Amino acid sequence: MTGSNTPSAQHPSTHELIVGCRDGDKASWAKLVARYETLVYTVARRNGLGPDDAADVTQTTFATLLEDLDDLRDSERLPYWLATVARRQSWRLKRRVEREPLIAVEEGFGVDPFIDWERFEVINEAMSRLGDPCRTLLTLLFFDPAQPSHAEVAERLGRALGGIGPLRGRCLDKLRSLLGEDSPW
């Protein structure tokens, strides 16, 4: 007897959800994400990330799952797999943030207003060549006096909250390349 009121249909196993996801069933994907998103988010938070970065790690972890769905062998071990991916993503993000400040400022910055002005002009020129959405994103994140949250930035840009962190990283890389390797930044 199969029907939508069977226990399996109401509370499908992880294996059943993965099979549904592999078949392209959006409802199975939504149930799978709903079942495990708290776990993934909690792993990211316990690894020292703030709410916005933890949301980014959650988004990235589920994107990785979507890419690797056909390669999963033991569906009942999915929670452990997700926790491991989330933990690794958290570590990568923390290392990248610690290693790569937005702009490495030389000692003495702020002493000579003419040198400061020149630096601001170089940054402004690079930002103008950056193009959207990167220019808008970086302006909102780093130069907007209102200091909007990632959620507010995502809303203004019409993007998913989980995509702001990865986009920020790509945009900073583009800005660095525009500033050039000879630049003190």
VMD Tcl script that draws the C-alpha trace (Angstrom):
set ca {
  {0.00 0.00 0.00}
  {1.63 3.18 -1.16}
  {0.21 6.60 -0.67}
  {1.09 10.00 0.60}
  {-0.11 9.07 4.09}
  {2.28 6.17 4.60}
  {4.90 6.67 7.29}
  {7.66 6.54 4.68}
  {6.05 9.33 2.63}
  {5.50 11.49 5.71}
  {8.98 10.89 7.19}
  {11.20 9.51 4.45}
  {14.58 8.10 5.39}
  {17.75 9.89 4.41}
  {18.31 7.20 1.79}
  {14.85 7.81 0.30}
  {15.50 11.55 0.20}
  {18.85 11.06 -1.54}
  {17.25 8.77 -4.11}
  {14.59 11.44 -4.69}
  {17.28 14.13 -5.04}
  {19.16 12.01 -7.55}
  {15.91 11.72 -9.51}
  {15.58 15.51 -9.54}
  {12.76 15.76 -6.99}
  {12.87 19.29 -5.57}
  {10.68 18.36 -2.60}
  {13.19 15.68 -1.58}
  {16.01 18.24 -1.78}
  {14.04 20.73 0.33}
  {13.35 18.03 2.97}
  {16.98 16.92 3.00}
  {18.23 20.48 3.48}
  {15.61 21.19 6.15}
  {16.61 18.01 8.00}
  {20.33 18.82 8.13}
  {20.78 22.59 7.80}
  {20.75 23.15 11.58}
  {23.50 20.55 11.98}
  {25.68 22.19 9.31}
  {25.08 25.71 10.63}
  {25.86 24.59 14.19}
  {29.13 22.96 13.11}
  {30.18 26.23 11.43}
  {29.25 28.30 14.51}
  {31.10 25.89 16.84}
  {34.17 26.36 14.68}
  {34.23 30.05 15.54}
  {32.31 31.63 12.67}
  {29.81 34.44 13.04}
  {26.22 34.09 11.82}
  {26.86 35.46 8.30}
  {29.94 33.33 7.69}
  {28.18 30.27 9.15}
  {25.32 30.86 6.69}
  {27.89 31.03 3.87}
  {29.45 27.75 5.01}
  {26.00 26.16 5.18}
  {25.26 27.27 1.62}
  {28.65 26.03 0.38}
  {28.28 22.69 2.18}
  {24.92 21.99 0.56}
  {26.27 23.10 -2.83}
  {29.08 20.56 -2.35}
  {26.51 17.90 -1.44}
  {24.56 18.66 -4.60}
  {27.72 18.28 -6.69}
  {28.74 15.03 -4.94}
  {25.29 13.48 -4.55}
  {25.89 10.71 -7.07}
  {29.16 9.74 -5.37}
  {27.68 9.17 -1.90}
  {27.93 5.50 -0.99}
  {26.43 5.24 2.50}
  {23.45 7.56 2.77}
  {22.99 6.85 6.47}
  {26.41 8.43 7.13}
  {25.30 11.68 5.49}
  {25.21 13.66 8.78}
  {28.89 12.80 9.40}
  {29.79 13.69 5.81}
  {27.99 17.05 6.09}
  {29.63 17.82 9.44}
  {33.07 17.05 8.00}
  {32.52 19.25 4.94}
  {31.15 22.07 7.10}
  {34.10 21.82 9.49}
  {36.61 21.94 6.62}
  {34.81 24.85 4.96}
  {34.83 26.70 8.28}
  {38.56 26.16 8.71}
  {39.24 27.33 5.15}
  {37.19 30.47 5.62}
  {38.85 31.30 8.94}
  {42.35 30.77 7.48}
  {41.55 32.91 4.43}
  {40.15 35.74 6.55}
  {43.13 35.62 8.94}
  {45.63 35.43 6.08}
  {44.12 37.98 3.70}
  {43.12 41.35 5.11}
  {41.13 43.57 2.74}
  {44.05 45.91 2.18}
  {47.42 45.50 3.83}
  {48.22 48.97 5.09}
  {51.82 50.02 5.56}
  {52.96 51.36 8.87}
  {52.60 55.13 8.98}
  {49.36 55.18 6.99}
  {47.59 58.38 7.90}
  {50.76 60.39 8.56}
  {51.09 62.10 5.16}
  {47.74 63.25 3.70}
  {49.21 63.47 0.17}
  {50.38 59.84 0.25}
  {47.02 58.83 1.74}
  {45.20 60.69 -1.03}
  {47.28 58.90 -3.66}
  {46.44 55.54 -2.10}
  {42.75 56.37 -2.01}
  {42.90 57.39 -5.66}
  {44.54 54.07 -6.59}
  {41.85 52.15 -4.70}
  {39.09 54.32 -6.20}
  {40.44 53.73 -9.72}
  {40.59 49.97 -9.16}
  {37.06 49.99 -7.73}
  {35.76 51.89 -10.76}
  {37.30 49.28 -13.08}
  {35.97 46.43 -10.97}
  {32.44 46.51 -12.36}
  {29.21 45.28 -10.84}
  {28.19 43.37 -8.81}
  {31.66 43.44 -7.19}
  {31.90 47.23 -6.97}
  {28.51 47.51 -5.30}
  {29.17 44.57 -2.97}
  {32.55 45.84 -1.76}
  {31.23 49.37 -1.37}
  {28.37 48.12 0.80}
  {30.55 45.79 2.86}
  {33.57 48.01 3.43}
  {32.76 51.64 2.66}
  {29.09 52.12 3.59}
  {28.96 54.10 6.85}
  {25.74 52.26 7.80}
  {27.75 48.97 7.89}
  {24.92 46.77 6.57}
  {24.83 43.11 7.57}
  {25.35 40.36 5.01}
  {21.58 39.81 5.07}
  {20.95 43.47 4.19}
  {23.60 43.36 1.47}
  {22.07 40.18 0.01}
  {18.65 41.84 -0.03}
  {19.97 44.99 -1.72}
  {21.78 42.96 -4.36}
  {18.89 40.55 -4.87}
  {21.12 37.57 -4.04}
  {20.94 34.62 -1.68}
  {22.47 35.24 1.74}
  {24.72 32.20 1.40}
  {26.25 33.57 -1.78}
  {27.53 36.84 -0.31}
  {30.65 35.39 1.37}
  {31.90 33.45 -1.68}
  {31.14 36.44 -3.93}
  {33.03 38.71 -1.51}
  {36.08 36.46 -1.80}
  {35.99 36.47 -5.60}
  {35.52 40.23 -5.69}
  {38.44 40.85 -3.31}
  {40.62 38.65 -5.50}
  {39.62 40.72 -8.56}
  {40.32 43.96 -6.69}
  {43.75 42.72 -5.63}
  {44.60 41.81 -9.21}
  {43.47 45.26 -10.39}
  {45.63 46.91 -7.74}
  {48.57 44.90 -9.09}
  {51.32 42.91 -7.48}
  {53.58 45.93 -7.11}
  {50.96 47.68 -5.00}
  {51.50 47.87 -1.23}
  {47.96 46.50 -0.84}
}
mol new
graphics top color blue
foreach p $ca { graphics top sphere $p radius 0.5 }
foreach p [lrange $ca 0 end-1] q [lrange $ca 1 end] { graphics top cylinder $p $q radius 0.2 }
display resetview
